[in-house]
Amino acid sequence: MKNLGAVTALLRAGADANLVDKNGYTARVWASFRAFQSWVLNKEDDPAAGCARLLRERESPQTRLRHWPRTARFWGRMLTNSLPLVVMLGLITAGLSYPLRVVLRGFGLPAAARHLIFWPLLAGATISLGITTLRETWSGGDRAFSIFLMLLVGIILLFFVDLIILIVRSWRRK
């Protein structure tokens, strides 16, 4: 992540937008990541956040054609580096789905209405938790470890909630 400041420096120096760093990424790849990071962290004053369009205009057609494979490789590496957080986010979402279905089924709504309520709630919870996780991780300090522990405790609690629901449902059926 030490190359994030390089985008602004490249633009100030009027550098060629076709240059590729040692990892194989262009300044536009870094600028688009910086724009996403600024959006997540609510930083409106980041000078590198608005550079992606300017860099696109400066790129040659050959570099422009290779932008999306480079961007996909970049985000693949980002997700691989944060794989424990991504897995925990998926486990929490999966753990939330069963209790939410049980609660919605308890209201006696028809299946179509339950699905119209269930999927937006689950997607909203996942997106909200994901953005919160990214904010806490990218803001630095010891927050990354505390968010890791919070997600781990959340997974354990949801496991026990799901287990209790399954035990109660199987006990009632007998």
Secondary structure, DSSP 8 states (H G I E B T S, - for coil): -TTTTHHHHHHHTT--TT-B-TTS-BHHHHHHHHHHHHHHTT-S--TTTTHHHHHHHHS-HHHHHTHHHHHHHHHHHHHHHTHHHHHHHHHHHHHHHHHHHHHHHHTT--HHHHHHHHHHHHHHHHHHHHHHHHHHHHT-TTHHHHHHHHHHHHHHHHHHHHHHHHHHHHHHH-
